[in-house]
């Protein structure tokens, strides 16, 4: 079932205060949606099964985007695998079951590119899922997200529901996590570089070797893709969302330094983990549907830095 969503559709954006969720709110509002159902985690704990069922019974959302998740960088994933596994399994299980039980017509589950094997052929096609071992530092999170994909596929198979799953590349943008201990690589680089610049440091040090290659997608581009997929995609297989372009982290560090205005030396701590050597998504399927990313890495980093400076 693919067709435009009526702009009066009751849409639950789960996780609306996070990086992705806030971008979804901005985009859906810009596109004229007037019935966005938004609840903070204090108002509705998505880990609480009975609370979620009761809320869905009362609100009856017609469309759902599951952007709520416990997320974090390589250090957080490695340190707290139980939290990342348990919380994400509960969130997605509760929301998907409640959506089905109470008649949600369209649901989009957002996974992550970390679901793919550590040494998957590059660029990574959707068919690589479950074809090899995962990156050990975030395997608990990846397993939870894979379970979500399988849950969506099971709902399609058993009940014929047009629920779908999308796998975004590494995300960044306003409202990202900038905690130095739990953030992902790009916001961590931005904060570290900003602080070095403000302090007049002659050198700063990033984690790892700088050799891994990563693809970065702005959250606003993902938000556009989510609405596009809800209106244009109805397939059993998850679909990748990205730019199709990757850069070594050493190059990313140089872009960040230029945006910030930092002129000191950039060093690397090779005792810290690199993670997956390369991760870039094969985005041919979504491009064939008619969607492409619009925001360049430079413009996206500059916008994100402008936001970050208002938070430090």
C-alpha positions as a Markdown table, in Angstrom:
| # | Residue | x | y | z |
|---|---|---|---|---|
| 1 | Unk | 0.0 | 0.0 | 0.0 |
| 2 | Unk | 1.7 | 3.2 | -1.2 |
| 3 | Unk | -0.2 | 6.5 | -1.4 |
| 4 | Unk | 0.1 | 10.0 | 0.0 |
| 5 | Unk | -0.8 | 10.3 | 3.6 |
| 6 | Unk | -3.6 | 12.7 | 4.4 |
| 7 | Unk | -2.1 | 15.6 | 6.3 |
| 8 | Unk | -4.8 | 15.1 | 9.0 |
| 9 | Unk | -3.5 | 11.5 | 9.7 |
| 10 | Unk | -2.8 | 10.9 | 13.4 |
| 11 | Unk | 1.0 | 10.3 | 13.4 |
| 12 | Unk | 2.9 | 9.0 | 16.4 |
| 13 | Unk | 6.5 | 10.0 | 16.2 |
| 14 | Unk | 8.1 | 7.8 | 18.9 |
| 15 | Unk | 11.2 | 9.5 | 20.3 |
| 16 | Unk | 10.3 | 13.0 | 19.1 |
| 17 | Unk | 12.9 | 14.8 | 21.3 |
| 18 | Unk | 15.9 | 13.0 | 20.0 |
| 19 | Unk | 18.1 | 13.7 | 17.0 |
| 20 | Unk | 15.9 | 11.8 | 14.5 |
| 21 | Unk | 12.6 | 12.4 | 16.2 |
| 22 | Unk | 13.0 | 16.2 | 16.4 |
| 23 | Unk | 13.9 | 16.3 | 12.7 |
| 24 | Unk | 10.8 | 14.2 | 11.9 |
| 25 | Unk | 8.7 | 16.7 | 13.8 |
| 26 | Unk | 10.2 | 19.6 | 11.9 |
| 27 | Unk | 9.6 | 17.9 | 8.5 |
| 28 | Unk | 6.1 | 16.6 | 9.1 |
| 29 | Unk | 5.0 | 20.0 | 10.4 |
| 30 | Unk | 6.6 | 21.7 | 7.4 |
| 31 | Unk | 4.7 | 19.3 | 5.1 |
| 32 | Unk | 1.4 | 20.2 | 6.7 |
| 33 | Unk | 0.7 | 17.4 | 9.2 |
| 34 | Unk | -1.7 | 18.7 | 11.9 |
| 35 | Unk | -2.1 | 15.7 | 14.2 |
| 36 | Unk | 1.4 | 14.8 | 15.4 |
| 37 | Unk | 1.1 | 12.6 | 18.6 |
| 38 | Unk | 4.1 | 13.4 | 20.7 |
| 39 | Unk | 4.9 | 12.2 | 24.2 |
| 40 | Unk | 8.1 | 12.6 | 26.2 |
| 41 | Unk | 9.6 | 9.5 | 27.9 |
| 42 | Unk | 8.3 | 10.9 | 31.2 |
| 43 | Unk | 4.8 | 11.1 | 29.9 |
| 44 | Unk | 5.0 | 7.7 | 28.2 |
| 45 | Unk | 7.7 | 5.2 | 29.0 |
| 46 | Unk | 7.9 | 3.1 | 25.8 |
| 47 | Unk | 9.6 | 0.3 | 27.8 |
| 48 | Unk | 6.3 | -0.1 | 29.9 |
| 49 | Unk | 4.2 | -2.5 | 27.9 |
| 50 | Unk | 0.9 | -1.8 | 29.6 |
| 51 | Unk | 1.4 | 2.0 | 29.4 |
| 52 | Unk | 2.0 | 1.8 | 25.7 |
| 53 | Unk | -1.0 | -0.4 | 25.1 |
| 54 | Unk | -3.3 | 1.9 | 27.1 |
| 55 | Unk | -2.0 | 5.0 | 25.3 |
| 56 | Unk | -2.4 | 3.4 | 21.8 |
| 57 | Unk | -5.9 | 2.3 | 22.8 |
| 58 | Unk | -6.8 | 5.9 | 23.7 |
| 59 | Unk | -5.0 | 7.8 | 20.9 |
| 60 | Unk | -5.3 | 5.3 | 18.0 |
| 61 | Unk | -2.4 | 6.6 | 15.8 |
| 62 | Unk | -2.9 | 5.8 | 12.2 |
| 63 | Unk | 0.8 | 6.0 | 11.2 |
| 64 | Unk | 3.9 | 5.5 | 13.4 |
| 65 | Unk | 7.5 | 6.2 | 13.0 |
| 66 | Unk | 9.7 | 4.4 | 15.5 |
| 67 | Unk | 12.6 | 6.7 | 16.1 |
| 68 | Unk | 12.8 | 6.0 | 19.9 |
| 69 | Unk | 15.8 | 4.0 | 21.0 |
| 70 | Unk | 18.7 | 3.9 | 23.4 |
| 71 | Unk | 21.6 | 5.0 | 21.3 |
| 72 | Unk | 25.3 | 5.8 | 21.9 |
| 73 | Unk | 28.8 | 5.8 | 20.6 |
| 74 | Unk | 31.3 | 3.0 | 20.6 |
| 75 | Unk | 32.3 | 3.5 | 24.3 |
| 76 | Unk | 28.7 | 3.5 | 25.6 |
| 77 | Unk | 27.8 | 0.4 | 23.5 |
| 78 | Unk | 30.9 | -1.5 | 24.8 |
| 79 | Unk | 30.3 | -0.5 | 28.4 |
| 80 | Unk | 26.6 | -1.1 | 28.7 |
| 81 | Unk | 25.5 | -3.9 | 26.3 |
| 82 | Unk | 22.6 | -5.0 | 28.5 |
| 83 | Unk | 21.0 | -1.6 | 28.6 |
| 84 | Unk | 21.3 | -1.3 | 24.8 |
| 85 | Unk | 19.8 | -4.8 | 24.2 |
| 86 | Unk | 17.1 | -4.7 | 26.8 |
| 87 | Unk | 15.8 | -1.2 | 26.4 |
| 88 | Unk | 15.6 | -1.3 | 22.6 |
| 89 | Unk | 14.0 | -4.7 | 22.5 |
| 90 | Unk | 11.3 | -3.5 | 24.9 |
| 91 | Unk | 10.7 | -0.2 | 23.1 |
| 92 | Unk | 10.2 | -1.7 | 19.7 |
| 93 | Unk | 8.3 | -4.8 | 20.9 |
| 94 | Unk | 5.8 | -2.7 | 22.8 |
| 95 | Unk | 5.2 | -0.1 | 20.0 |
| 96 | Unk | 5.0 | -2.6 | 17.2 |
| 97 | Unk | 2.6 | -4.8 | 19.1 |
| 98 | Unk | 0.4 | -1.9 | 20.2 |
| 99 | Unk | 0.4 | -0.5 | 16.6 |
| 100 | Unk | -0.9 | -3.8 | 15.3 |
| 101 | Unk | -3.4 | -4.3 | 18.1 |
| 102 | Unk | -4.9 | -0.9 | 17.8 |
| 103 | Unk | -5.1 | -0.6 | 14.0 |
| 104 | Unk | -2.2 | 1.6 | 12.9 |
| 105 | Unk | -2.2 | 1.4 | 9.1 |
| 106 | Unk | 1.4 | 2.3 | 8.4 |
| 107 | Unk | 4.5 | 1.9 | 10.5 |
| 108 | Unk | 8.1 | 2.7 | 9.8 |
| 109 | Unk | 10.7 | 1.1 | 12.0 |
| 110 | Unk | 14.1 | 2.7 | 12.0 |
| 111 | Unk | 17.1 | 0.5 | 12.4 |
| 112 | Unk | 20.8 | 1.3 | 12.0 |
| 113 | Unk | 23.6 | 0.5 | 9.6 |
| 114 | Unk | 25.4 | -1.3 | 12.4 |
| 115 | Unk | 23.0 | -4.3 | 11.8 |
| 116 | Unk | 25.3 | -5.4 | 9.0 |
| 117 | Unk | 28.3 | -7.7 | 9.4 |
| 118 | Unk | 31.6 | -6.1 | 10.4 |
| 119 | Unk | 33.2 | -7.2 | 7.1 |
| 120 | Unk | 30.3 | -6.9 | 4.8 |
| 121 | Unk | 31.2 | -6.2 | 1.1 |
| 122 | Unk | 31.2 | -2.4 | 0.5 |
| 123 | Unk | 29.0 | -0.6 | -0.3 |
| 124 | Unk | 26.6 | -2.6 | 1.9 |
| 125 | Unk | 23.5 | -4.0 | 0.2 |
| 126 | Unk | 20.4 | -4.8 | 2.2 |
| 127 | Unk | 21.0 | -8.5 | 1.3 |
| 128 | Unk | 24.1 | -8.5 | 3.5 |
| 129 | Unk | 21.9 | -8.7 | 6.6 |
| 130 | Unk | 22.8 | -11.8 | 8.7 |
| 131 | Unk | 25.5 | -12.9 | 6.3 |
| 132 | Unk | 28.4 | -12.7 | 8.8 |
| 133 | Unk | 29.6 | -11.7 | 12.3 |
| 134 | Unk | 28.7 | -8.3 | 13.8 |
| 135 | Unk | 31.1 | -5.7 | 15.1 |
| 136 | Unk | 31.6 | -6.9 | 18.7 |
| 137 | Unk | 31.6 | -3.4 | 20.3 |
| 138 | Unk | 28.0 | -2.8 | 19.4 |
| 139 | Unk | 26.6 | -6.2 | 18.8 |
| 140 | Unk | 24.0 | -6.0 | 21.5 |
| 141 | Unk | 22.4 | -2.9 | 19.9 |
| 142 | Unk | 22.6 | -4.5 | 16.5 |
| 143 | Unk | 20.9 | -7.6 | 17.6 |
| 144 | Unk | 18.0 | -5.6 | 19.1 |
| 145 | Unk | 17.6 | -3.7 | 15.8 |
| 146 | Unk | 17.8 | -6.9 | 13.8 |
| 147 | Unk | 15.0 | -8.3 | 16.0 |
| 148 | Unk | 12.9 | -5.2 | 15.1 |
| 149 | Unk | 13.4 | -5.8 | 11.4 |
| 150 | Unk | 12.3 | -9.4 | 11.9 |
| 151 | Unk | 9.3 | -8.3 | 13.9 |
| 152 | Unk | 8.2 | -6.0 | 11.1 |
| 153 | Unk | 8.7 | -8.8 | 8.5 |
| 154 | Unk | 6.7 | -11.2 | 10.7 |
| 155 | Unk | 3.8 | -8.7 | 11.0 |
| 156 | Unk | 3.8 | -8.4 | 7.2 |
| 157 | Unk | 3.8 | -12.2 | 6.7 |
| 158 | Unk | 1.3 | -13.1 | 9.4 |
| 159 | Unk | -1.2 | -10.2 | 9.1 |
| 160 | Unk | -0.5 | -8.6 | 5.7 |
| 161 | Unk | 0.4 | -5.3 | 7.2 |
| 162 | Unk | 2.2 | -2.7 | 5.1 |
| 163 | Unk | 4.8 | -2.1 | 7.8 |
| 164 | Unk | 8.4 | -1.3 | 6.7 |
| 165 | Unk | 11.9 | -0.9 | 8.0 |
| 166 | Unk | 14.7 | 1.5 | 7.0 |
| 167 | Unk | 18.4 | 1.4 | 7.7 |
| 168 | Unk | 20.0 | 4.9 | 7.9 |
| 169 | Unk | 23.7 | 5.6 | 7.7 |
| 170 | Unk | 25.6 | 7.3 | 10.6 |
| 171 | Unk | 23.4 | 10.2 | 11.6 |
| 172 | Unk | 24.2 | 13.7 | 12.8 |
| 173 | Unk | 22.6 | 17.1 | 13.2 |
| 174 | Unk | 20.9 | 19.4 | 15.7 |
| 175 | Unk | 19.7 | 17.8 | 19.0 |
| 176 | Unk | 22.4 | 15.1 | 18.8 |
| 177 | Unk | 24.0 | 13.7 | 21.9 |
| 178 | Unk | 27.2 | 15.7 | 22.7 |
| 179 | Unk | 28.1 | 14.0 | 26.0 |
| 180 | Unk | 31.9 | 13.3 | 25.7 |
| 181 | Unk | 31.4 | 9.8 | 27.1 |
| 182 | Unk | 28.5 | 8.5 | 25.1 |
| 183 | Unk | 28.2 | 10.5 | 21.9 |
| 184 | Unk | 28.8 | 9.2 | 18.3 |
| 185 | Unk | 32.0 | 10.0 | 16.4 |
| 186 | Unk | 30.9 | 13.2 | 14.6 |
| 187 | Unk | 29.4 | 15.1 | 17.6 |
| 188 | Unk | 32.3 | 13.9 | 19.7 |
| 189 | Unk | 34.8 | 15.3 | 17.2 |
| 190 | Unk | 32.9 | 18.6 | 17.1 |
| 191 | Unk | 32.8 | 19.1 | 20.8 |
| 192 | Unk | 36.5 | 18.0 | 21.3 |
| 193 | Unk | 37.6 | 20.4 | 18.5 |
| 194 | Unk | 35.5 | 23.2 | 19.8 |
| 195 | Unk | 36.9 | 22.9 | 23.3 |
| 196 | Unk | 40.5 | 22.7 | 21.9 |
| 197 | Unk | 39.8 | 25.9 | 19.8 |
| 198 | Unk | 38.4 | 27.8 | 22.8 |
| 199 | Unk | 41.2 | 26.8 | 25.0 |
| 200 | Unk | 43.9 | 27.6 | 22.4 |
| 201 | Unk | 45.3 | 24.1 | 22.5 |
| 202 | Unk | 48.1 | 23.4 | 20.1 |
| 203 | Unk | 47.0 | 19.8 | 19.7 |
| 204 | Unk | 43.9 | 17.6 | 20.1 |
| 205 | Unk | 43.6 | 13.8 | 20.0 |
| 206 | Unk | 40.8 | 11.8 | 18.6 |
| 207 | Unk | 40.0 | 8.1 | 19.2 |
| 208 | Unk | 41.4 | 5.4 | 17.0 |
| 209 | Unk | 43.7 | 5.6 | 14.0 |
| 210 | Unk | 41.7 | 7.9 | 11.7 |
| 211 | Unk | 41.7 | 5.2 | 9.0 |
| 212 | Unk | 38.1 | 3.9 | 9.2 |
| 213 | Unk | 35.7 | 5.2 | 6.6 |
| 214 | Unk | 32.2 | 6.3 | 7.5 |
| 215 | Unk | 29.1 | 7.6 | 5.7 |
| 216 | Unk | 27.3 | 10.5 | 7.3 |
| 217 | Unk | 23.6 | 11.4 | 6.8 |
| 218 | Unk | 22.0 | 14.6 | 8.2 |
| 219 | Unk | 18.9 | 13.9 | 10.3 |
| 220 | Unk | 16.9 | 16.3 | 8.2 |
| 221 | Unk | 17.6 | 14.2 | 5.1 |
| 222 | Unk | 16.5 | 11.1 | 7.0 |
| 223 | Unk | 13.3 | 12.8 | 8.0 |
| 224 | Unk | 12.5 | 13.6 | 4.4 |
| 225 | Unk | 13.3 | 9.9 | 3.6 |
| 226 | Unk | 10.9 | 8.6 | 6.3 |
| 227 | Unk | 7.9 | 10.5 | 4.9 |
| 228 | Unk | 8.9 | 9.5 | 1.4 |
| 229 | Unk | 9.1 | 5.8 | 2.3 |
| 230 | Unk | 5.8 | 5.9 | 4.1 |
| 231 | Unk | 4.2 | 7.2 | 0.9 |
| 232 | Unk | 6.2 | 5.3 | -1.7 |
| 233 | Unk | 7.6 | 2.0 | -0.3 |
| 234 | Unk | 5.8 | -1.2 | 0.7 |
| 235 | Unk | 8.4 | -3.9 | 0.7 |
| 236 | Unk | 9.3 | -6.8 | 2.9 |
| 237 | Unk | 13.1 | -6.1 | 2.8 |
| 238 | Unk | 14.6 | -3.2 | 4.9 |
| 239 | Unk | 15.8 | -0.3 | 2.7 |
| 240 | Unk | 19.0 | 1.6 | 3.1 |
| 241 | Unk | 19.0 | 5.4 | 3.5 |
| 242 | Unk | 22.2 | 7.3 | 3.0 |
| 243 | Unk | 24.3 | 9.5 | 0.8 |
| 244 | Unk | 26.2 | 6.6 | -0.7 |
| 245 | Unk | 29.5 | 8.5 | 0.0 |
| 246 | Unk | 32.0 | 7.8 | 2.7 |
| 247 | Unk | 35.1 | 9.6 | 4.1 |
| 248 | Unk | 38.0 | 8.4 | 6.3 |
| 249 | Unk | 37.7 | 9.8 | 9.8 |
| 250 | Unk | 41.0 | 11.7 | 9.3 |
| 251 | Unk | 39.2 | 13.6 | 6.5 |
| 252 | Unk | 36.2 | 14.2 | 8.7 |
| 253 | Unk | 38.4 | 15.6 | 11.4 |
| 254 | Unk | 39.9 | 18.0 | 9.0 |
| 255 | Unk | 36.4 | 19.2 | 7.9 |
| 256 | Unk | 35.4 | 19.6 | 11.5 |
| 257 | Unk | 38.6 | 21.6 | 12.3 |
| 258 | Unk | 38.0 | 23.9 | 9.3 |
| 259 | Unk | 34.4 | 24.5 | 10.3 |
| 260 | Unk | 35.3 | 25.2 | 13.9 |
| 261 | Unk | 38.4 | 27.3 | 12.9 |
| 262 | Unk | 40.9 | 25.2 | 14.8 |
| 263 | Unk | 44.4 | 25.5 | 13.5 |
| 264 | Unk | 46.3 | 23.2 | 15.8 |
| 265 | Unk | 47.6 | 19.6 | 15.2 |
| 266 | Unk | 45.3 | 16.7 | 15.1 |
| 267 | Unk | 46.6 | 13.5 | 16.7 |
| 268 | Unk | 45.1 | 10.0 | 17.0 |
| 269 | Unk | 45.0 | 7.6 | 20.0 |
| 270 | Unk | 45.5 | 4.1 | 18.4 |
| 271 | Unk | 44.9 | 2.4 | 21.8 |
| 272 | Unk | 41.2 | 3.3 | 21.4 |
| 273 | Unk | 39.0 | 1.0 | 19.2 |
| 274 | Unk | 38.4 | 1.8 | 15.5 |
| 275 | Unk | 35.3 | -0.3 | 15.1 |
| 276 | Unk | 34.3 | -1.5 | 11.7 |
| 277 | Unk | 37.0 | -0.7 | 9.0 |
| 278 | Unk | 34.5 | 0.7 | 6.5 |
| 279 | Unk | 30.8 | 1.3 | 6.4 |
| 280 | Unk | 29.0 | 2.8 | 3.4 |
| 281 | Unk | 25.5 | 1.8 | 2.3 |
| 282 | Unk | 24.4 | 0.8 | -1.1 |
| 283 | Unk | 21.5 | 3.2 | -1.7 |
| 284 | Unk | 20.5 | 2.2 | -5.2 |
| 285 | Unk | 17.1 | 0.9 | -4.1 |
| 286 | Unk | 15.9 | 4.2 | -2.5 |
| 287 | Unk | 17.4 | 6.2 | -5.4 |
| 288 | Unk | 15.5 | 4.2 | -7.9 |
| 289 | Unk | 12.3 | 5.1 | -6.0 |
| 290 | Unk | 13.2 | 8.8 | -6.5 |
| 291 | Unk | 14.8 | 9.9 | -3.2 |
| 292 | Unk | 18.3 | 11.3 | -2.7 |
| 293 | Unk | 20.1 | 13.1 | 0.1 |
| 294 | Unk | 20.5 | 16.9 | -0.3 |
| 295 | Unk | 22.6 | 18.1 | 2.5 |
| 296 | Unk | 26.4 | 18.1 | 1.9 |
| 297 | Unk | 28.8 | 17.0 | 4.7 |
| 298 | Unk | 30.3 | 20.5 | 4.9 |
| 299 | Unk | 26.9 | 22.2 | 5.1 |
| 300 | Unk | 25.6 | 19.7 | 7.6 |
| 301 | Unk | 28.7 | 19.9 | 9.9 |
| 302 | Unk | 28.5 | 23.7 | 9.8 |
| 303 | Unk | 24.8 | 23.7 | 10.8 |
| 304 | Unk | 25.4 | 21.2 | 13.5 |
| 305 | Unk | 28.3 | 23.2 | 14.9 |
| 306 | Unk | 26.2 | 26.3 | 15.0 |
| 307 | Unk | 23.7 | 24.4 | 17.1 |
| 308 | Unk | 26.3 | 22.9 | 19.3 |
| 309 | Unk | 27.8 | 26.3 | 20.3 |
| 310 | Unk | 24.4 | 27.2 | 21.7 |
| 311 | Unk | 24.6 | 24.2 | 24.0 |
| 312 | Unk | 28.1 | 24.6 | 25.5 |
